[in-house]
Amino acid sequence: MDFDLTSRKLQSVQYQNIVDKKTSVNEQKDNATSFQDQLTKLHKSYKEELSFSKHAAKRLEERHIEMNDSLMDNLQSAVEEARKKGARDVAVIGRQGIFIVNVPNNVVVTTMAEDDMKNKTLTNIDSAVFM
């Protein structure tokens, strides 16, 4: 019985190439899963940030309410508190004015400055949070 050393090495190399390819494919799958996880996290974080409707943005400008990082953080925290309590439409009341927020969609629907609160009536809200 002849034993061909060259043939045996060739088979070994071919087998190793197959194993390497499988490992490479598995690594790609892991990277794809990792990418999908990152994309999901990014989407969730984007969804968690408050946005302003066109109407609310217009009201901010008309009422000279300046949004800064501190106010945005306080507003976001107030909305998160309301979310924990099950609120859907919340009035967030602060020194700068009142922000009406649709909690499930994370959208500031409108804003009111102190001057706008003459009739002192808010409708279509289920919660209020002071910030």
TIROSE-476487 format. One record per residue (C-alpha): residue number from 1; chain; x, y, z. Coordinates in Angstrom, 3 decimals, decimal comma. Example, Ala and Ser with C-alpha at 12.3 -4.5 7.8 and 13.67 -1.06 7.14 Angstrom:
2
  num  chaine         X         Y         Z
    1       A    12,300    -4,500     7,800
    2       A    13,670    -1,060     7,140
//
This chain:
131
  num  chaine         X         Y         Z
    1       A     0,000     0,000     0,000
    2       A     1,493     3,271    -1,113
    3       A     1,165     6,269     1,102
    4       A     1,320     9,525    -0,800
    5       A     2,518    12,232     1,555
    6       A     1,776    15,025    -0,948
    7       A    -1,806    13,909    -1,360
    8       A    -2,253    13,758     2,417
    9       A    -0,927    17,311     2,829
   10       A    -3,210    18,517     0,052
   11       A    -6,233    16,941     1,750
   12       A    -5,192    18,518     5,029
   13       A    -4,862    21,962     3,416
   14       A    -8,238    21,589     1,684
   15       A    -9,871    20,561     4,944
   16       A    -8,285    23,525     6,740
   17       A    -9,552    25,886     4,008
   18       A   -13,087    24,544     4,458
   19       A   -12,862    25,028     8,236
   20       A   -11,493    28,555     7,760
   21       A   -14,323    29,426     5,362
   22       A   -16,936    28,147     7,820
   23       A   -15,332    30,161    10,597
   24       A   -15,262    33,209     8,353
   25       A   -18,958    32,802     7,527
   26       A   -19,794    32,401    11,218
   27       A   -17,799    35,544    12,037
   28       A   -19,692    37,405     9,315
   29       A   -22,986    36,229    10,819
   30       A   -21,829    37,433    14,239
   31       A   -20,872    40,781    12,726
   32       A   -24,233    40,983    10,961
   33       A   -26,030    40,297    14,224
   34       A   -23,860    42,846    15,932
   35       A   -24,633    45,379    13,211
   36       A   -28,359    44,609    13,504
   37       A   -28,168    45,116    17,274
   38       A   -26,392    48,421    16,803
   39       A   -28,953    49,530    14,240
   40       A   -31,795    48,583    16,579
   41       A   -30,193    50,477    19,465
   42       A   -29,674    53,513    17,248
   43       A   -33,291    53,367    16,090
   44       A   -34,515    53,107    19,684
   45       A   -32,362    56,007    20,840
   46       A   -33,551    58,104    17,917
   47       A   -37,149    57,198    18,712
   48       A   -36,634    58,127    22,375
   49       A   -35,539    61,671    21,563
   50       A   -38,254    64,280    21,566
   51       A   -39,124    65,955    18,316
   52       A   -41,204    69,042    17,687
   53       A   -44,161    69,217    15,342
   54       A   -44,177    72,064    12,816
   55       A   -46,867    73,737    14,894
   56       A   -44,791    73,486    18,089
   57       A   -41,663    74,776    16,340
   58       A   -43,645    77,738    15,030
   59       A   -45,021    78,436    18,521
   60       A   -41,521    78,309    20,026
   61       A   -40,399    80,961    17,585
   62       A   -43,508    83,138    18,015
   63       A   -43,321    83,000    21,795
   64       A   -39,569    83,521    21,958
   65       A   -38,982    80,311    23,912
   66       A   -35,331    79,394    23,507
   67       A   -34,537    75,695    23,570
   68       A   -31,149    74,772    25,005
   69       A   -29,588    71,487    26,074
   70       A   -30,594    71,940    29,699
   71       A   -34,243    72,638    28,861
   72       A   -34,317    69,743    26,395
   73       A   -32,860    67,360    29,015
   74       A   -35,407    68,521    31,607
   75       A   -38,237    68,137    29,113
   76       A   -37,038    64,657    28,140
   77       A   -36,823    63,630    31,816
   78       A   -40,328    64,932    32,494
   79       A   -41,708    62,992    29,527
   80       A   -39,951    59,818    30,708
   81       A   -41,549    60,245    34,152
   82       A   -44,953    60,623    32,505
   83       A   -44,285    57,544    30,342
   84       A   -43,514    55,465    33,453
   85       A   -46,908    56,472    34,859
   86       A   -48,708    55,503    31,646
   87       A   -49,412    59,008    30,335
   88       A   -50,349    59,500    26,701
   89       A   -50,722    63,282    26,340
   90       A   -48,937    65,296    28,993
   91       A   -48,586    68,974    29,834
   92       A   -45,027    69,607    30,970
   93       A   -45,080    72,800    32,997
   94       A   -41,925    74,807    33,610
   95       A   -40,616    78,356    33,961
   96       A   -40,275    78,698    30,201
   97       A   -43,907    77,750    29,574
   98       A   -46,024    74,680    28,977
   99       A   -45,133    71,958    26,507
  100       A   -47,925    69,631    25,369
  101       A   -46,319    66,291    24,470
  102       A   -47,745    63,184    22,827
  103       A   -45,841    60,591    24,856
  104       A   -46,181    57,466    22,635
  105       A   -44,791    59,350    19,627
  106       A   -42,311    61,535    21,571
  107       A   -43,600    64,643    19,828
  108       A   -44,055    68,081    21,345
  109       A   -47,413    69,036    19,861
  110       A   -47,547    72,666    20,966
  111       A   -46,089    75,118    23,436
  112       A   -47,587    77,889    25,497
  113       A   -45,863    80,856    27,070
  114       A   -47,053    82,511    30,268
  115       A   -49,003    85,124    28,286
  116       A   -50,971    82,374    26,502
  117       A   -52,317    80,955    29,743
  118       A   -54,890    83,717    30,279
  119       A   -57,877    81,390    29,942
  120       A   -56,068    78,807    32,126
  121       A   -57,715    75,858    30,380
  122       A   -55,856    72,883    28,952
  123       A   -57,793    70,206    27,092
  124       A   -57,005    66,761    25,716
  125       A   -54,271    65,940    28,211
  126       A   -54,277    63,115    30,711
  127       A   -51,314    64,159    32,858
  128       A   -49,251    67,096    33,982
  129       A   -45,607    67,098    35,051
  130       A   -43,810    70,028    36,663
  131       A   -40,181    70,559    35,757
//
